Structures are given as C-alpha cells and as structure tokens.
Amino acid sequence: MSIRGTPAPLSYDPRWYWEERARRFAGERDGLAAVCSYGMPEFYNRLIQRCQRLALERWLDVVPGTRVLDVGCGVGRWSRLLAARGALVTGIDLSPTMIAQAIRRAQAQGLAARCRFLVQDTAVLDGGGQFELVLAVTVLQHILEPLALRRALTRMMEHLAPAGRLVILEAAPCAPVSRCNTSVFTARSRRQYLELFAEVGLELRAVGGVDPAPFKAWLLPHLSRIPRPLALFGLALATALSAPVDMLLGRRAVARSWHAVFVLERGRQPCH
C-alpha cells in the first residue's frame, strides 16, 4: 500500500519491522512517514496528523504537572505536544531508533526535562508508576496476536491513576472491513474493541470520529496495482477530497468514521 516504502512483509516480526521503518523515515522532517502511513507522501501524512489532532484535542487539554504515559510514542509527536503544555510525559516504543529520535526532538524543543523515553514492548509495559492520562494512537491495530493485544490493553489500564483516563485512537470501522488489512495491520470492528474493553475491565466514557471521508479507504487497497504516476495522482485527489470532510465533520460523524477515538476509565470493582 505504500508508494515509497517497502510492501508489508509476508511475516511480521514487530521489533524488526518497526526498527527498519524508523531507520528509513523517523529522521525525515517531522517523522510522519514512520508513524502515520508508512513511506507515503508528506501531504497525505500531514492530513492524517491534522485529523488525528483535531479528534484528540479535547482529550489532550492537560494542566501542568499531569502525568502522561504515551504508549507507542514513535518520534514523540504527542509526547512533545503534551510536555509543551506542562505535562510530565513518559513515552514508550518498541523501536530504539524511534526513541532516539523522540529524545533528540524533545531536546531540540527544550522539553527534555519533562520527557522520559523508554524502549519497551507494550505487552510487558512498565512505566514506573500510575498516570492521569494514558494515550495510545494507532498502536493496537498493529498488535495482531489476540493474547498480546489483551495483555497490552490490560497493562495500559493498570497504569491508570484513580480517575485516570485512557485515550485510544485506532482503525475501528463500524462495519467489519478487511480489504485494507495486511500482515502488519488489522482494522478490527468497533464492536470488537468495545467487547475487548469490557472484558479487561474498562468502561467507555466517550467515542469520537476521526476520518469519515471514504476516498482514501477506497483507493488504498488498489495502490500497489496502479502505475506510480497514476497512483500518486489518485492519492493526491483522494487526499484533497477527504480534507474538508474529515476536518469539518470528523469528530461528529462517528458512525461513518474509519478510525475512532475511545475514551475509557477503569470500571468499578465489585464490593466483597
């Protein structure tokens, strides 16, 4: 599905895949080709970044001193945003190169004192304490094994401070869709996520939309079979058509959105 990056591998070794992806693209510009859509043109990933930020904005309004755990932090794009607002952020990622880039970028922005970055697997997540906000953006869709997915989500929940909030942004269409799935990515249905959240003891507080425009999802499964100049033109057209729809309606058109923002809290424990 990528125009510049390598196709999805036949077998998925997460450590190798994310480290190779980081080495190729994490140092370019804002590193969006490493953390948004792999190796895609800058204009395409800029729209993804903008729509994600609009969808997340109300949940990232933190007061100074808020403890934040950024799971799958990549190059630290959300960690640095929250640190600039006064939060104390711990970012974790599987890739050492991603973490090195996150540290470098935080230092360049004068935010190193409020950022701590660790190389970790989400399934054995250990942030060293509890946090008022735990954030995970497009992380779970790359955890394909059900047991590892459940472990990762459970560890995120266990890091929540009392009254803390878990904010997750994932590909989660309302209707089951498999046409965009690859060996490194799966679009689970929204119902699957809601059932999983309930199973691990999380309560849904809110759900928001991100990107209801269908044009990119229509085109992406066919990109690898289209000559490159035509693919680039089609991608530019799909991006241009998607931008006004996603940016104006994304948060409100929840049922039509390809991605969703889930806002969760620990469920009440039964009395004994």
N, C-alpha and C positions, 0 to 999 in steps of 0.2 A: 504493500500500500504506500510505501514511501517513494518519493521521486528522487531524492538524493541519497537516502540511507540504504542500507542493505535490506533485502526482504526478511520477513520473520523467519527465524531458523526452523529447521524441521523438528528439532528437540530443544527444549527450553531449560537452560541452566541459569537461574536468575542472577547469580553472582557474576558469571561470565558476561551475560547479556548486558546488564546494567553498567558494568565496568567498561565494556567495549563501547557502548553508546556514549558514556560520559567522556571517554578519551577522544571520541570523534567530534563531539559537539558542545560539551559543557563549557569550553573556553570561548566559544563564539558569541560575541555580542552579549545578550542577556542570558544565553544558555538555553533558550526556549526550545531549540531543536532537540535538546537532550531530554527535556522534562515534559514537553507538551506532545506534539505529534512528531515521531522520530524522523529527523532529517528533512522535514517539509519546509517549504519556503517561508521566509520570515513573515510575509504578510498574512499567511494562514495561521501561524502560531501566535502572531500578535492579536488576532481576533479571538483565538481560544483564551489567551491570557486576559484580555479585556472582559470577555463574557464571564469567565470564572471569577474575576474580581468583583464585577457587579453582583453576581449571585451570592458571593460570600460576604460582601461589605458589611451588612448589618450585624453579622456574627463576629466580625473582627474588630469591633469597636471596644477596645480594651482600655482599662485605666492603667496608669503607670504602676509597675510592680506586679502586674498579673503574671502568674507562672504559666507558661505555654509549652506544650510538647508538640513539635511539628514532625509527624511521622511520614517517612519518605520525603524528606525535605529537599532532595535534589541539590540544586545550586543555591538554595536558601532564599528563594524569591519571597515566600510568605514569612519566613523567619525574620528576614531583614525588614519587611514592612511592619511587622508587629513590634520588633525591637525599636524601630524608629518612633513608635507610639508609646514607648516606655516599658514594654513587656520584658520579662526575663525569659529568654527562649532557649529551649534545648531542642536541637534538630538532630534527627537520626536518619541514616540512609545506609543501604546495603553496599554502595559503591565508594571506595576510598577516594576516587577522583572527584566524585560529586562533593564529598565532604571537604576535600582540599579546596575546591572552587568556592564552596559556601564560606569557608574560613577566609579565603582571600578577598571575596567580595564584601564580607562584613567588615573586615579590617579597612578596606578602601573607603567604606562609607562611615567610618568612625563608630561602628556599632559592636566591635568585638567584646567590649566589657559586658554587654547584655546578651551575648550569644554564646552558646556552648554547642559544639557539634560532635557527634559520635558515630562511628561505623558499627551498625548493628543490623541484625535480621529482625523483622517485626514479630516473627513467631516467638522470639526469646527477648522481647523488648524489655529493657531496664533503663528507665530514665532517671533513676536515683531519687524518686520521691513521687509526690502527687501534684497535680496541676489543675488550675481552674479551667483551662482550655486545652483540649487535645484536638489537633487538627490533622486530617489525612485527606489529601487531594489526589485523586486518581491513583490510589495505591492498591486497593482491594481488587480492582479489575485485572491486576497483573499477578495476583495470587491464585493460581489455578487449582491447587490441591485443596479439597474441602476441609481436611483436618487442619492444614496450615492456615487457611482462611479463618477458621473458628478460633484457633489459638491466637492469631494476630488481633482479632477483634476483642477477644477476652482480655488480652494484655493491655490494649488501649483502655478498656473500661476500668481495669484495676488501677490504672494511673490517674483516674479522675478523683480530685478532691471532693469532699462533701459539697453538694450543689454545683459541682463542676459540669462542664458542657463538652460533649464530643460532637465535632462538626466534621462530616464526611461528605466529599463530593466524588461521585462515581458515575460511570456509564450505567444507567439503570432505566431503560425504556419501560413503559407500562406494558407493552405487548412483547412477548418473547421474540428476540431478533438474534439470528446467528450469522447473518451474511457478512458482518464485519469482524467476526471472531478470527483469531489467528492462534498460532502456537504460543504467543506471549500475552494474549489479551482475550478476555471474555466479557461480553455485555450481559450480565445477569439481569433478569427482570426485576422490576421494582418490588414485586410481591416476594421474590426470593430473598431480597435484602431485608424486607420488613419481617419476614418469618425468622431469619437468622438473628436479627437484633433481639427479637422477643426471646428466642431460645437461649441467648447468652445473658439475658437479664437487663437489657437496655429498653428504655421507654422513649418512644418518639414524641418530641415536643413540637417539631415543625418540619415541613418539607417544602423545598423551593425548586423552581425550574432554572435552567441554565441556557439551553440552546434548542428551542422548538423548531427552528427552520430545518426542513428535511433535506435540503440540497446537498450538503456535504455527505450525509449518510447514504444518499442515493448514489453518489459518484464514487466514493472511496473504494468499494469492493471491485470496481472495474478499472482503477487507475493502472494497475500493473499490465493490463492487456491493451492499453491505448498508447500510441506513439508519444514520445515525450513532449514534443511541442503542443500536441493536441491536449495531452493530459494537463500540462501547465495552464493552457488557456481555459480548460474546463474547470480547473481548480480555482483560478482567479475569478471566473464567472460565479461559481458556487459560493465563494467567499464574499463577493460583492453583494449577491442576492441575500445571503444569510445575515450580513452585518446589521442592517436596520431591524430585521425581525428579531434576532437574538438580543440585540442591545436594548430594544424598546420593550419587548414582550417577554424576554427570557424568564424573569423571576415570577411572572404571573401565569404564564402558560405552562403550568406544571404538568398537566396530563399529556401534553404533546412534546415535552422536552426529552431529548435523548439522554442527557445527564440530569442528575438530581442532587440537591443538597439536603442531607439528612441532619437534623439537629436532635441530639439524643442526650439522655441523662440516665444515671443508674436507676433501675427500678427499685421500688420499696421492697425491703426484705421482710418476709413473713415473721410475725411475732411468735416466740416459743414460750 
